Amino acid sequence: MASFEVATKANLASVLPSLLVATHLQRQHSSLLPHVFKSFHDGVTLTGKDVIQMSLRDGKVLTGFSIVRYLGELANNDSINTDTKHASSVHEWIERSEKFLATDFKTLRNSLYELNSHMTLRSFIVGHNLSVADLAVWATIRGNRISHALIKQAPVEENALRWYTFIEESNPWLSETISELMSFESKERAAASAAGASYEIDLPNVDGPMVTRFPPEPSGYLHIGHAKAALLNDYFAHKGSGTLICRFDDTNPSKESMEFQDAILEDLKLMAIIPEKTSYSSDYFQEMYKFALQLINAGKAFADDSALGKGDEDRKNRLPSKRRNLSIEETLKHFAEMKTGSEEGLRWCLRARIAYDSPNGTMRDPVIYRCNLTA
């Protein structure tokens, strides 16, 4: 007898391989796993950091990918669907399947390329029948959203896609097993929805007290978007006895007033949100000025005097500013004029030199300093 405990909100790629391989062995040779009990638990993890556990008859408990390794050895020793001479190959591909847990494009692309090359003139990864190797690799790819999208959208890896589709379509029980797991999560989401809104989102790398920041600009009254951000920041700050900072971004005096600031603080109180600290961006003007000088001297910022609206139009069209190659000395000179608020200085702004042709509009040499004579 073997029993599984599964965290239903865990990364699917970390639990699917074990579940699918176990189901395969039970279907093909029930004497190996005569009785398998599955227990699904609401949460990202079980105890500690484990997302799946397998308890054996002798009391031994396996976790994570060690379950797949154990089941692979069990299958190889019993020669299920694979000749024992292929045991080392099955073991090798079980280990290689872990590479498909990666979330960076380059690693996954290389792993898919290796799989694609291996599957040339092959229907199965090892031998001529479905094996634990196929299931370990297939399940990890299926569970990882990034690798799953890559193999579906990459016609270059046609052998890998052919194999992936063949395994899926020739084994309908795979979808049934996945649906069983997903149905528990769906029921939990439905129950949570019926009970009301929930703050429970996945923050796997955060442990203990944290400091959160709610940064409104005092240029208007609190709206629904502010309320959502304030509630989330308040919840996570105080969930672990942390700190909530209300940081007023008061760097545009022509649009801001004490009326809006007082109204925001009062509305926060009405929502039972009391920040431990209130700060202002203007408290750091001198520090921000020093950082601006550092950027200029490092060649990472330049002065620009594009006509009003022209700079925004160039950014929209991914065109470089005519001043983008302005020297450090010239930029320092114009920045000094900006500091004095002179007529000449008012013509200029300071822009970060990042990537004018970036697909991300916010990275296209944004303005980081401009003059405003409003006191």
TORGUDREN-35987 format. One record per residue (C-alpha): x, z, y; residue number from 1. Coordinates in pm, 1 decimal. Example, Ala and Ser with C-alpha at 12.3 -4.5 7.8 and 13.67 -1.06 7.14 Angstrom:
# residues 2
@px: 1230.0	pz: 780.0	py: -450.0	resi: 1 .
@px: 1367.0	pz: 714.0	py: -106.0	resi: 2 .
***
This chain:
# residues 375
@px: 0.0	pz: 0.0	py: 0.0	resi: 1 .
@px: 116.6	pz: -74.1	py: 352.9	resi: 2 .
@px: -40.8	pz: 9.6	py: 684.0	resi: 3 .
@px: 11.5	pz: -148.6	py: 1022.9	resi: 4 .
@px: -36.8	pz: 5.9	py: 1363.6	resi: 5 .
@px: -53.3	pz: -244.9	py: 1648.4	resi: 6 .
@px: -61.8	pz: -203.0	py: 2025.9	resi: 7 .
@px: -327.6	pz: -452.5	py: 2133.0	resi: 8 .
@px: -187.4	pz: -501.9	py: 2484.4	resi: 9 .
@px: 169.3	pz: -558.6	py: 2369.9	resi: 10 .
@px: 357.3	pz: -884.4	py: 2412.8	resi: 11 .
@px: 191.3	pz: -1110.5	py: 2156.0	resi: 12 .
@px: 526.7	pz: -1259.4	py: 2054.9	resi: 13 .
@px: 644.0	pz: -914.4	py: 1943.4	resi: 14 .
@px: 352.9	pz: -842.9	py: 1708.0	resi: 15 .
@px: 234.4	pz: -1181.4	py: 1577.5	resi: 16 .
@px: 532.9	pz: -1256.3	py: 1347.8	resi: 17 .
@px: 485.0	pz: -934.3	py: 1149.5	resi: 18 .
@px: 107.4	pz: -972.7	py: 1122.4	resi: 19 .
@px: 115.4	pz: -1338.8	py: 1019.6	resi: 20 .
@px: 393.6	pz: -1296.2	py: 764.2	resi: 21 .
@px: 216.3	pz: -994.5	py: 610.7	resi: 22 .
@px: -111.6	pz: -1187.7	py: 593.5	resi: 23 .
@px: 69.2	pz: -1481.1	py: 430.6	resi: 24 .
@px: 222.3	pz: -1262.2	py: 159.4	resi: 25 .
@px: -109.2	pz: -1093.1	py: 90.7	resi: 26 .
@px: -281.6	pz: -1430.0	py: 58.3	resi: 27 .
@px: -16.3	pz: -1591.5	py: -161.2	resi: 28 .
@px: 89.8	pz: -1299.5	py: -378.0	resi: 29 .
@px: -128.5	pz: -992.3	py: -337.9	resi: 30 .
@px: 82.3	pz: -791.4	py: -584.4	resi: 31 .
@px: 352.6	pz: -763.9	py: -317.9	resi: 32 .
@px: 113.9	pz: -620.7	py: -59.8	resi: 33 .
@px: -194.4	pz: -523.6	py: -260.4	resi: 34 .
@px: -353.5	pz: -320.6	py: 16.1	resi: 35 .
@px: -284.9	pz: -371.1	py: 384.1	resi: 36 .
@px: -457.7	pz: -156.3	py: 641.8	resi: 37 .
@px: -447.4	pz: -251.8	py: 1007.8	resi: 38 .
@px: -505.7	pz: -8.4	py: 1289.1	resi: 39 .
@px: -530.4	pz: -140.7	py: 1644.0	resi: 40 .
@px: -454.3	pz: 85.6	py: 1939.0	resi: 41 .
@px: -539.3	pz: 30.1	py: 2303.3	resi: 42 .
@px: -217.1	pz: 17.8	py: 2502.3	resi: 43 .
@px: 102.2	pz: -171.8	py: 2574.4	resi: 44 .
@px: 300.9	pz: 42.5	py: 2328.6	resi: 45 .
@px: 239.3	pz: 292.2	py: 2049.6	resi: 46 .
@px: 465.1	pz: 598.1	py: 2054.5	resi: 47 .
@px: 780.1	pz: 549.0	py: 2256.5	resi: 48 .
@px: 855.7	pz: 180.7	py: 2307.6	resi: 49 .
@px: 733.7	pz: 51.0	py: 1969.9	resi: 50 .
@px: 457.9	pz: -210.6	py: 1977.8	resi: 51 .
@px: 404.2	pz: -245.1	py: 1601.2	resi: 52 .
@px: 477.8	pz: -17.9	py: 1304.3	resi: 53 .
@px: 458.4	pz: -69.3	py: 929.8	resi: 54 .
@px: 432.8	pz: 237.2	py: 705.5	resi: 55 .
@px: 537.2	pz: 188.6	py: 341.8	resi: 56 .
@px: 424.0	pz: 373.5	py: 32.2	resi: 57 .
@px: 748.7	pz: 571.9	py: 15.0	resi: 58 .
@px: 695.2	pz: 705.1	py: 366.8	resi: 59 .
@px: 944.0	pz: 474.8	py: 535.9	resi: 60 .
@px: 836.3	pz: 340.6	py: 875.0	resi: 61 .
@px: 953.0	pz: 3.8	py: 1005.1	resi: 62 .
@px: 915.0	pz: -118.1	py: 1362.4	resi: 63 .
@px: 952.2	pz: -440.1	py: 1558.6	resi: 64 .
@px: 1136.2	pz: -733.1	py: 1404.3	resi: 65 .
@px: 1269.0	pz: -519.2	py: 1119.6	resi: 66 .
@px: 921.5	pz: -563.6	py: 967.4	resi: 67 .
@px: 966.9	pz: -941.0	py: 951.7	resi: 68 .
@px: 1313.1	pz: -898.1	py: 798.8	resi: 69 .
@px: 1174.4	pz: -662.7	py: 534.6	resi: 70 .
@px: 887.3	pz: -896.9	py: 447.7	resi: 71 .
@px: 1130.0	pz: -1188.3	py: 434.7	resi: 72 .
@px: 1346.8	pz: -1006.3	py: 181.3	resi: 73 .
@px: 1035.6	pz: -914.0	py: -15.6	resi: 74 .
@px: 929.6	pz: -1278.3	py: -33.8	resi: 75 .
@px: 1276.8	pz: -1407.9	py: -120.5	resi: 76 .
@px: 1325.8	pz: -1154.1	py: -398.1	resi: 77 .
@px: 998.4	pz: -1262.7	py: -553.4	resi: 78 .
@px: 1064.0	pz: -1634.2	py: -497.0	resi: 79 .
@px: 734.5	pz: -1694.9	py: -320.1	resi: 80 .
@px: 705.3	pz: -2051.8	py: -194.2	resi: 81 .
@px: 1079.5	pz: -2087.3	py: -172.9	resi: 82 .
@px: 1364.8	pz: -2118.2	py: -417.5	resi: 83 .
@px: 1602.4	pz: -1821.1	py: -416.6	resi: 84 .
@px: 1885.7	pz: -2057.5	py: -320.5	resi: 85 .
@px: 1713.6	pz: -2093.1	py: 14.9	resi: 86 .
@px: 1706.7	pz: -1716.9	py: 76.6	resi: 87 .
@px: 2002.4	pz: -1724.6	py: 313.5	resi: 88 .
@px: 1842.6	pz: -2006.8	py: 512.9	resi: 89 .
@px: 1516.3	pz: -1814.5	py: 542.8	resi: 90 .
@px: 1708.0	pz: -1509.1	py: 662.0	resi: 91 .
@px: 1898.4	pz: -1721.1	py: 915.2	resi: 92 .
@px: 1580.1	pz: -1862.8	py: 1066.3	resi: 93 .
@px: 1414.8	pz: -1522.4	py: 1080.6	resi: 94 .
@px: 1706.5	pz: -1410.3	py: 1296.0	resi: 95 .
@px: 1695.4	pz: -1728.2	py: 1504.5	resi: 96 .
@px: 1323.0	pz: -1685.5	py: 1565.1	resi: 97 .
@px: 1401.0	pz: -1390.6	py: 1793.7	resi: 98 .
@px: 1552.4	pz: -1636.1	py: 2042.7	resi: 99 .
@px: 1200.0	pz: -1757.7	py: 2114.7	resi: 100 .
@px: 1120.3	pz: -1415.9	py: 2261.9	resi: 101 .
@px: 1325.4	pz: -1514.6	py: 2567.8	resi: 102 .
@px: 1150.2	pz: -1573.0	py: 2898.0	resi: 103 .
@px: 1410.3	pz: -1786.9	py: 3073.7	resi: 104 .
@px: 1370.6	pz: -2162.7	py: 3060.5	resi: 105 .
@px: 1732.1	pz: -2247.6	py: 2972.3	resi: 106 .
@px: 1749.8	pz: -2024.4	py: 2664.2	resi: 107 .
@px: 1415.3	pz: -2146.6	py: 2534.4	resi: 108 .
@px: 1502.6	pz: -2509.9	py: 2598.8	resi: 109 .
@px: 1823.1	pz: -2474.2	py: 2395.2	resi: 110 .
@px: 1636.1	pz: -2302.0	py: 2111.0	resi: 111 .
@px: 1370.2	pz: -2574.5	py: 2106.6	resi: 112 .
@px: 1639.6	pz: -2841.0	py: 2104.2	resi: 113 .
@px: 1800.6	pz: -2677.4	py: 1797.8	resi: 114 .
@px: 1463.9	pz: -2653.7	py: 1623.8	resi: 115 .
@px: 1384.8	pz: -3015.0	py: 1708.8	resi: 116 .
@px: 1715.1	pz: -3135.7	py: 1562.9	resi: 117 .
@px: 1664.0	pz: -2931.1	py: 1247.0	resi: 118 .
@px: 1312.0	pz: -3065.6	py: 1192.2	resi: 119 .
@px: 1423.6	pz: -3430.2	py: 1181.4	resi: 120 .
@px: 1277.0	pz: -3570.0	py: 855.6	resi: 121 .
@px: 1148.2	pz: -3221.4	py: 762.6	resi: 122 .
@px: 797.1	pz: -3082.0	py: 732.0	resi: 123 .
@px: 906.1	pz: -2721.8	py: 674.3	resi: 124 .
@px: 1199.3	pz: -2527.8	py: 814.6	resi: 125 .
@px: 1326.0	pz: -2431.4	py: 468.2	resi: 126 .
@px: 1244.1	pz: -2614.2	py: 145.6	resi: 127 .
@px: 924.0	pz: -2803.4	py: 78.3	resi: 128 .
@px: 661.9	pz: -2533.2	py: 122.2	resi: 129 .
@px: 545.1	pz: -2290.3	py: 387.1	resi: 130 .
@px: 786.4	pz: -1998.3	py: 405.2	resi: 131 .
@px: 845.9	pz: -1682.7	py: 603.7	resi: 132 .
@px: 1090.8	pz: -1885.2	py: 814.3	resi: 133 .
@px: 812.8	pz: -2117.8	py: 932.8	resi: 134 .
@px: 581.3	pz: -1829.2	py: 1011.7	resi: 135 .
@px: 841.7	pz: -1619.8	py: 1194.2	resi: 136 .
@px: 938.3	pz: -1907.5	py: 1423.7	resi: 137 .
@px: 584.2	pz: -2040.7	py: 1467.7	resi: 138 .
@px: 438.4	pz: -1698.3	py: 1548.6	resi: 139 .
@px: 707.7	pz: -1615.1	py: 1803.3	resi: 140 .
@px: 658.1	pz: -1947.3	py: 1982.1	resi: 141 .
@px: 279.3	pz: -1905.1	py: 1970.0	resi: 142 .
@px: 298.0	pz: -1554.4	py: 2111.1	resi: 143 .
@px: 534.9	pz: -1637.0	py: 2397.9	resi: 144 .
@px: 339.7	pz: -1812.9	py: 2672.8	resi: 145 .
@px: 649.8	pz: -1982.0	py: 2809.0	resi: 146 .
@px: 781.6	pz: -2120.6	py: 2479.2	resi: 147 .
@px: 428.2	pz: -2217.2	py: 2377.4	resi: 148 .
@px: 384.7	pz: -2415.3	py: 2698.9	resi: 149 .
@px: 727.0	pz: -2576.1	py: 2659.6	resi: 150 .
@px: 669.9	pz: -2704.2	py: 2308.8	resi: 151 .
@px: 327.3	pz: -2840.3	py: 2406.9	resi: 152 .
@px: 452.2	pz: -3011.2	py: 2722.2	resi: 153 .
@px: 788.9	pz: -3140.9	py: 2603.8	resi: 154 .
@px: 747.0	pz: -3479.2	py: 2430.9	resi: 155 .
@px: 1125.7	pz: -3502.0	py: 2399.9	resi: 156 .
@px: 1109.0	pz: -3236.4	py: 2125.3	resi: 157 .
@px: 868.1	pz: -3448.2	py: 1920.9	resi: 158 .
@px: 995.1	pz: -3321.4	py: 1584.6	resi: 159 .
@px: 942.3	pz: -2958.9	py: 1685.7	resi: 160 .
@px: 595.0	pz: -3036.5	py: 1820.7	resi: 161 .
@px: 504.5	pz: -3229.6	py: 1504.9	resi: 162 .
@px: 610.9	pz: -2933.1	py: 1290.5	resi: 163 .
@px: 430.5	pz: -2680.1	py: 1513.2	resi: 164 .
@px: 105.5	pz: -2878.9	py: 1503.5	resi: 165 .
@px: 132.4	pz: -2936.3	py: 1128.0	resi: 166 .
@px: 176.2	pz: -2564.3	py: 1054.1	resi: 167 .
@px: -118.9	pz: -2476.4	py: 1277.1	resi: 168 .
@px: -359.4	pz: -2739.1	py: 1145.1	resi: 169 .
@px: -273.2	pz: -2697.0	py: 776.3	resi: 170 .
@px: -316.8	pz: -2318.3	py: 787.3	resi: 171 .
@px: -648.6	pz: -2232.9	py: 956.1	resi: 172 .
@px: -603.5	pz: -1867.5	py: 858.6	resi: 173 .
@px: -340.0	pz: -1842.0	py: 1133.9	resi: 174 .
@px: -603.9	pz: -1881.6	py: 1403.6	resi: 175 .
@px: -832.4	pz: -1639.4	py: 1220.9	resi: 176 .
@px: -563.9	pz: -1369.4	py: 1216.9	resi: 177 .
@px: -483.9	pz: -1423.2	py: 1584.4	resi: 178 .
@px: -854.5	pz: -1408.0	py: 1670.4	resi: 179 .
@px: -881.9	pz: -1077.6	py: 1484.8	resi: 180 .
@px: -609.9	pz: -929.1	py: 1704.1	resi: 181 .
@px: -745.0	pz: -1079.3	py: 2025.1	resi: 182 .
@px: -1099.4	pz: -963.0	py: 1952.6	resi: 183 .
@px: -991.9	pz: -599.0	py: 1976.4	resi: 184 .
@px: -836.6	pz: -658.9	py: 2317.6	resi: 185 .
@px: -1148.3	pz: -844.5	py: 2431.6	resi: 186 .
@px: -1369.5	pz: -554.5	py: 2324.2	resi: 187 .
@px: -1144.7	pz: -310.7	py: 2510.5	resi: 188 .
@px: -1158.4	pz: -524.9	py: 2825.3	resi: 189 .
@px: -1536.9	pz: -547.6	py: 2799.2	resi: 190 .
@px: -1566.2	pz: -170.5	py: 2758.7	resi: 191 .
@px: -1336.7	pz: -114.4	py: 3055.7	resi: 192 .
@px: -1538.3	pz: -360.2	py: 3262.6	resi: 193 .
@px: -1861.9	pz: -184.4	py: 3171.7	resi: 194 .
@px: -1709.0	pz: 148.4	py: 3268.3	resi: 195 .
@px: -1594.2	pz: 13.3	py: 3604.9	resi: 196 .
@px: -1275.3	pz: -109.6	py: 3767.3	resi: 197 .
@px: -941.6	pz: -2.8	py: 3622.4	resi: 198 .
@px: -594.7	pz: 35.4	py: 3766.1	resi: 199 .
@px: -430.3	pz: -0.1	py: 3425.6	resi: 200 .
@px: -193.6	pz: -293.7	py: 3465.4	resi: 201 .
@px: 127.7	pz: -358.3	py: 3278.8	resi: 202 .
@px: 433.6	pz: -196.5	py: 3443.0	resi: 203 .
@px: 662.2	pz: -168.5	py: 3136.6	resi: 204 .
@px: 984.2	pz: -116.2	py: 3333.2	resi: 205 .
@px: 859.1	pz: 164.8	py: 3555.2	resi: 206 .
@px: 886.7	pz: 522.4	py: 3439.3	resi: 207 .
@px: 845.2	pz: 840.2	py: 3642.1	resi: 208 .
@px: 768.6	pz: 892.2	py: 4013.2	resi: 209 .
@px: 782.1	pz: 586.9	py: 4236.9	resi: 210 .
@px: 773.9	pz: 514.0	py: 4608.0	resi: 211 .
@px: 516.8	pz: 256.8	py: 4718.6	resi: 212 .
@px: 460.0	pz: 103.1	py: 5060.8	resi: 213 .
@px: 141.5	pz: -7.4	py: 5233.5	resi: 214 .
@px: 253.3	pz: -229.6	py: 5528.5	resi: 215 .
@px: -39.0	pz: -319.8	py: 5759.2	resi: 216 .
@px: 13.6	pz: -498.9	py: 6089.1	resi: 217 .
@px: -176.2	pz: -311.1	py: 6363.6	resi: 218 .
@px: -326.4	pz: -631.6	py: 6502.9	resi: 219 .
@px: -676.2	pz: -586.9	py: 6363.1	resi: 220 .
@px: -907.1	pz: -358.6	py: 6168.6	resi: 221 .
@px: -869.5	pz: -278.2	py: 5799.7	resi: 222 .
@px: -1029.8	pz: -548.1	py: 5581.0	resi: 223 .
@px: -1100.9	pz: -581.0	py: 5208.0	resi: 224 .
@px: -756.0	pz: -722.7	py: 5132.1	resi: 225 .
@px: -594.2	pz: -424.2	py: 5302.3	resi: 226 .
@px: -819.9	pz: -187.9	py: 5107.6	resi: 227 .
@px: -719.3	pz: -336.9	py: 4772.9	resi: 228 .
@px: -348.0	pz: -311.5	py: 4853.3	resi: 229 .
@px: -386.6	pz: 42.2	py: 4987.9	resi: 230 .
@px: -577.0	pz: 164.8	py: 4681.0	resi: 231 .
@px: -325.8	pz: 14.6	py: 4436.8	resi: 232 .
@px: -24.5	pz: 154.4	py: 4621.0	resi: 233 .
@px: -188.9	pz: 496.1	py: 4650.4	resi: 234 .
@px: -275.1	pz: 502.3	py: 4279.7	resi: 235 .
@px: 72.2	pz: 415.4	py: 4151.4	resi: 236 .
@px: 248.7	pz: 641.0	py: 4400.4	resi: 237 .
@px: 46.6	pz: 947.0	py: 4306.0	resi: 238 .
@px: 4.6	pz: 870.0	py: 3936.1	resi: 239 .
@px: 354.7	pz: 1006.7	py: 3875.8	resi: 240 .
@px: 382.6	pz: 1245.3	py: 4173.4	resi: 241 .
@px: 555.7	pz: 981.3	py: 4383.6	resi: 242 .
@px: 539.4	pz: 893.5	py: 4752.7	resi: 243 .
@px: 318.0	pz: 658.6	py: 4953.0	resi: 244 .
@px: 458.9	pz: 525.3	py: 5279.6	resi: 245 .
@px: 237.1	pz: 363.6	py: 5541.8	resi: 246 .
@px: 469.4	pz: 124.2	py: 5720.8	resi: 247 .
@px: 327.5	pz: -34.5	py: 6037.4	resi: 248 .
@px: 478.7	pz: -376.3	py: 6099.9	resi: 249 .
@px: 473.9	pz: -346.7	py: 6478.7	resi: 250 .
@px: 718.0	pz: -624.7	py: 6566.0	resi: 251 .
@px: 468.0	pz: -848.6	py: 6746.9	resi: 252 .
@px: 349.5	pz: -642.4	py: 7047.4	resi: 253 .
@px: 140.8	pz: -924.0	py: 7196.8	resi: 254 .
@px: -110.2	pz: -886.7	py: 6910.0	resi: 255 .
@px: -92.4	pz: -514.2	py: 6837.4	resi: 256 .
@px: -252.2	pz: -204.1	py: 6985.5	resi: 257 .
@px: -282.8	pz: 169.5	py: 6923.6	resi: 258 .
@px: -656.5	pz: 118.1	py: 6877.3	resi: 259 .
@px: -598.0	pz: -81.9	py: 6559.2	resi: 260 .
@px: -332.2	pz: 157.7	py: 6433.3	resi: 261 .
@px: -556.6	pz: 462.5	py: 6478.0	resi: 262 .
@px: -849.3	pz: 278.8	py: 6318.1	resi: 263 .
@px: -639.8	pz: 186.8	py: 6012.2	resi: 264 .
@px: -524.7	pz: 547.4	py: 5961.9	resi: 265 .
@px: -882.3	pz: 672.3	py: 6000.9	resi: 266 .
@px: -1015.1	pz: 418.5	py: 5749.0	resi: 267 .
@px: -745.1	pz: 520.8	py: 5500.8	resi: 268 .
@px: -867.4	pz: 880.7	py: 5528.3	resi: 269 .
@px: -1222.7	pz: 765.3	py: 5455.8	resi: 270 .
@px: -1088.7	pz: 618.9	py: 5128.3	resi: 271 .
@px: -908.3	pz: 947.8	py: 5055.2	resi: 272 .
@px: -570.1	pz: 780.4	py: 5100.8	resi: 273 .
@px: -325.5	pz: 1010.8	py: 5277.8	resi: 274 .
@px: 30.0	pz: 869.2	py: 5305.4	resi: 275 .
@px: 314.0	pz: 1119.1	py: 5274.1	resi: 276 .
@px: 499.1	pz: 932.8	py: 5546.2	resi: 277 .
@px: 417.9	pz: 692.2	py: 5828.9	resi: 278 .
@px: 693.8	pz: 470.5	py: 5965.6	resi: 279 .
@px: 729.8	pz: 172.8	py: 6198.9	resi: 280 .
@px: 931.5	pz: -146.2	py: 6174.1	resi: 281 .
@px: 1029.3	pz: -92.7	py: 6538.4	resi: 282 .
@px: 1223.2	pz: 217.5	py: 6429.1	resi: 283 .
@px: 1474.3	pz: -22.9	py: 6276.3	resi: 284 .
@px: 1515.6	pz: -273.7	py: 6559.7	resi: 285 .
@px: 1883.6	pz: -194.9	py: 6608.9	resi: 286 .
@px: 1951.2	pz: -208.1	py: 6235.5	resi: 287 .
@px: 1770.9	pz: -542.1	py: 6206.1	resi: 288 .
@px: 1972.9	pz: -673.5	py: 6499.9	resi: 289 .
@px: 2296.8	pz: -580.5	py: 6320.2	resi: 290 .
@px: 2178.4	pz: -753.7	py: 6003.9	resi: 291 .
@px: 2097.1	pz: -1064.8	py: 6208.4	resi: 292 .
@px: 2455.3	pz: -1069.6	py: 6338.5	resi: 293 .
@px: 2583.6	pz: -1032.5	py: 5981.3	resi: 294 .
@px: 2378.7	pz: -1332.2	py: 5870.1	resi: 295 .
@px: 2505.3	pz: -1541.8	py: 6160.0	resi: 296 .
@px: 2869.4	pz: -1450.9	py: 6096.3	resi: 297 .
@px: 2823.0	pz: -1526.7	py: 5726.0	resi: 298 .
@px: 2691.2	pz: -1873.2	py: 5811.0	resi: 299 .
@px: 2347.2	pz: -1786.9	py: 5674.5	resi: 300 .
@px: 2150.8	pz: -1816.8	py: 5999.9	resi: 301 .
@px: 2140.4	pz: -2065.1	py: 6287.6	resi: 302 .
@px: 1983.8	pz: -2088.0	py: 6632.4	resi: 303 .
@px: 1710.4	pz: -2346.6	py: 6679.4	resi: 304 .
@px: 1536.5	pz: -2478.7	py: 6990.7	resi: 305 .
@px: 1289.8	pz: -2717.8	py: 6827.9	resi: 306 .
@px: 988.6	pz: -2792.6	py: 7045.1	resi: 307 .
@px: 687.4	pz: -2569.6	py: 6984.1	resi: 308 .
@px: 525.7	pz: -2684.6	py: 6660.3	resi: 309 .
@px: 804.1	pz: -2934.1	py: 6582.0	resi: 310 .
@px: 992.3	pz: -2684.5	py: 6365.1	resi: 311 .
@px: 680.1	pz: -2609.8	py: 6161.3	resi: 312 .
@px: 615.5	pz: -2982.4	py: 6117.1	resi: 313 .
@px: 971.3	pz: -3039.9	py: 5994.8	resi: 314 .
@px: 939.4	pz: -2749.9	py: 5748.8	resi: 315 .
@px: 612.4	pz: -2890.8	py: 5619.4	resi: 316 .
@px: 779.3	pz: -3227.0	py: 5557.2	resi: 317 .
@px: 1096.2	pz: -3065.0	py: 5413.7	resi: 318 .
@px: 1316.3	pz: -3202.6	py: 5690.2	resi: 319 .
@px: 1627.7	pz: -3024.3	py: 5820.4	resi: 320 .
@px: 1633.5	pz: -2897.7	py: 6177.4	resi: 321 .
@px: 1853.7	pz: -3094.3	py: 6416.1	resi: 322 .
@px: 2030.4	pz: -2761.3	py: 6481.7	resi: 323 .
@px: 2083.9	pz: -2669.4	py: 6116.7	resi: 324 .
@px: 2458.9	pz: -2738.4	py: 6133.2	resi: 325 .
@px: 2508.5	pz: -2547.7	py: 6458.7	resi: 326 .
@px: 2836.7	pz: -2354.5	py: 6452.2	resi: 327 .
@px: 2859.3	pz: -1977.8	py: 6421.1	resi: 328 .
@px: 3001.1	pz: -1953.7	py: 6773.8	resi: 329 .
@px: 2716.2	pz: -2157.1	py: 6925.3	resi: 330 .
@px: 2456.4	pz: -1958.0	py: 6734.2	resi: 331 .
@px: 2607.3	pz: -1626.8	py: 6851.9	resi: 332 .
@px: 2599.9	pz: -1755.8	py: 7209.2	resi: 333 .
@px: 2231.5	pz: -1849.9	py: 7193.7	resi: 334 .
@px: 2143.1	pz: -1526.5	py: 7012.5	resi: 335 .
@px: 2305.0	pz: -1330.6	py: 7295.0	resi: 336 .
@px: 2086.4	pz: -1522.4	py: 7542.4	resi: 337 .
@px: 1782.5	pz: -1436.4	py: 7332.9	resi: 338 .
@px: 1872.5	pz: -1068.1	py: 7352.8	resi: 339 .
@px: 1875.5	pz: -1077.1	py: 7733.7	resi: 340 .
@px: 1536.5	pz: -1247.9	py: 7746.0	resi: 341 .
@px: 1671.8	pz: -1510.5	py: 7983.8	resi: 342 .
@px: 1491.1	pz: -1837.6	py: 8048.0	resi: 343 .
@px: 1749.7	pz: -2012.6	py: 7829.1	resi: 344 .
@px: 1717.7	pz: -1749.4	py: 7556.3	resi: 345 .
@px: 1340.5	pz: -1789.4	py: 7542.8	resi: 346 .
@px: 1389.1	pz: -2150.0	py: 7428.3	resi: 347 .
@px: 1562.8	pz: -2040.9	py: 7109.1	resi: 348 .
@px: 1482.6	pz: -1866.0	py: 6783.5	resi: 349 .
@px: 1697.2	pz: -1759.8	py: 6488.0	resi: 350 .
@px: 1633.2	pz: -1915.5	py: 6147.9	resi: 351 .
@px: 1768.2	pz: -1824.7	py: 5805.9	resi: 352 .
@px: 1973.8	pz: -2103.4	py: 5647.6	resi: 353 .
@px: 1825.7	pz: -2106.9	py: 5295.8	resi: 354 .
@px: 1686.3	pz: -2439.7	py: 5168.8	resi: 355 .
@px: 1493.0	pz: -2667.1	py: 5404.3	resi: 356 .
@px: 1373.3	pz: -2880.6	py: 5110.6	resi: 357 .
@px: 1264.3	pz: -2594.6	py: 4883.5	resi: 358 .
@px: 933.5	pz: -2645.0	py: 4696.5	resi: 359 .
@px: 853.7	pz: -2290.2	py: 4810.1	resi: 360 .
@px: 746.6	pz: -2323.3	py: 5173.3	resi: 361 .
@px: 851.2	pz: -1968.9	py: 5263.0	resi: 362 .
@px: 1211.2	pz: -2051.8	py: 5171.6	resi: 363 .
@px: 1243.1	pz: -2350.1	py: 5407.8	resi: 364 .
@px: 1474.9	pz: -2195.0	py: 5666.8	resi: 365 .
@px: 1215.2	pz: -1945.6	py: 5799.8	resi: 366 .
@px: 1228.5	pz: -1800.6	py: 6151.9	resi: 367 .
@px: 1363.4	pz: -1444.5	py: 6137.2	resi: 368 .
@px: 1404.2	pz: -1367.8	py: 6509.8	resi: 369 .
@px: 1222.3	pz: -1490.9	py: 6818.3	resi: 370 .
@px: 1170.2	pz: -1368.3	py: 7175.5	resi: 371 .
@px: 855.2	pz: -1193.6	py: 7295.8	resi: 372 .
@px: 848.6	pz: -1058.8	py: 7652.3	resi: 373 .
@px: 535.4	pz: -851.4	py: 7592.2	resi: 374 .
@px: 623.4	pz: -485.4	py: 7637.8	resi: 375 .
***
